[in-house]
Amino acid sequence: MTQDNKIVFENVSKFYGEVLGVNHVNLVLPPGVTSLVGPNGSGKTTLMNLLTGLVRPTQGSVTVLGLTPNDPEEFFRRVGYCAQFDSFPKGVTGYEFIFQSLRVRGLHTPECHRLTREAIERVSLGDAAGRRVAGYSKGMRQRIRLAQSIAHHPTVLVLDEPLNGLDPMARAESIALFEALGKEGLHVVISSHVLHEVDKISDHVVFMSYGYVVAEGKIHGVRSEVKEHPMQILVRCSKPSVLASKLFSQDHVVEAKLNDDGKGLLVRTQDADQFYLLLNQIVLQEDLALEAVAPADDDVNSLYQYLIGSDGASV
Amino acid sequence: MTTLTSARQFFREAPWQQWTAQLLAIMGIEVRKNFLTRRSIWIYLVALGPLVLIGGHDFLDTRWDAEQMRRDTEILAGIFQLYYLRLGMFFGCMGLFTWLFRGEVVEKSLHYYFLAPVRRELLVLAKFLAGTVSATIIFGVAVFLSFVLLYLPYGESGRAFVFSGPGLGHLAAYLGVTGLACLGYGAIFIAFSLVIRNPIIPGAFVLLWETFHPVFPSLLQKLSVMFYLKQLCPVAIAPEGMMALFTVVAAPVSAWIAVPGLILLSAAIMVFACTRIRHTEINYLAD
């Protein structure tokens, strides 16, 4: 019952002939921004295509807000998908591209015009809307496809590499848009190679490798599950050497390294919760002036390195 | 009883208005695409080719008497049955209908339709109707112009043949057969395009089937589009020599059976196409 506002993958596998797309995927995605992270060929796009019914699972089932693509009329009223295919119907202008896709939905002409204008405004393409898409730059094509996928006000928005080809300004605008949509209660599922930007807006993250889901959940939750890599915490305080000496006596503290400026230290611990409790005690006992405490590797990029093994920035 | 009740309920509750709006929207997009794409140029040339022949005949011939008109009527029947029905419309429909879905796959734009809240069966139907309308207009105009160009030089006697004689009936029959041919061939080729990537092999098979159907058993003959169309043509061609293969109707049926027969055959093929599209996946890389 409670799955009716979630995206649910139940034991989903997809094979293209003998080639594995994804295997035994079990996921429940709540509203908010979810990022799919993984190297090329890890199954991100397959997972998105399965979610939107462009491909059918070889095994298992996918439901989105309790619906399946077998009921396309209701399903695609709620779902918008900006796929990675950089292709368009021949000869259309940006405006026609969105307008036609709304007409196909069976909407009345005035409503189609209104929604088209609104979507184009939302991606800041007003000046170029009357030009043919074939003459657009890569970033403009990306934005017009994004506009097309949000024009009908979906409750689930699936975006495959939506930041590809965007200039820094457009990228920042798009990220702000995704964040706003996530806060409005939409499901926003994003795959992106730009990990540090995805990191800023993701409520949930799904790590994929070779067709398998390696880890999933809230970033902090996933980080705490990665036991073999001690958590790194940056502490800015007075008397960091005192703090370091106190920490060394604890079993869960693997390393405490003083900063070069002498105003803080980097701690590696296998139990972050224990560390925070201990830190409170030491601060009170030793009368330390605490300036800042922040996890140093509690982000998508670090998790990518730990779980998948390569440098996320170079994906 | 239960099936009947659920069918009734379906027809009562189905969103007909929504479906009609979607059907018309898709048809509008597709018809425009069919007419304006550069790929259609060769179909225009195939359709309008005989006009050059008839125009040359008008220019060079000087006899415009009743005997010549009788011969020209037979020539038009020959052009229609042997060129338009067997070649022009066949290949024109093959090019047009197979491209309705294949074109979208090649241009990687089919997913936009698949991501719209449209039943895939409705998408097939809309594309099929758009193709039928486009092909019927192209070949209908060509046949109409052929007819006009053939009888125009006859002046008063030509007008009498058309308006007081059988001429107008012939024209109506030619145009009707043109529409039915586009419907029948269209259904075959749209279904093939959903099953096989390269339309040339199935196209060759259908061409052979349509050509040699007169030698098949009676039941198999009825699975041929030409079987129905031949007997709807207003002027028979003399079955002489090898031509008999193209003109003879071994077990003729009346127009009252031929027309619904062809529509039923097309509908059956379209049901298959609709079943097929439900399982179609977007995998452009494989294409």
Interface residues (C-beta under 8 A of the other chain):
Chain A: Y16 N49 T52 G53 L54 V55 R56 P72 E73 E74 F75 F76 R77 V79 G80 Y81 A83 F85 S87 F88 P89 K90 G91 Q100 S101 R103 V104 R105 G106 L107 H108 Q148
Chain B: P15 Q18 W19 A21 Q22 A25 I26 G28 I29 K33 L36 T37 E107 K108 S109 H111 Y112 Y113 F114 L115 A116 P117 V118 R119 R120 H279 E281 I282 N283 Y284 A286
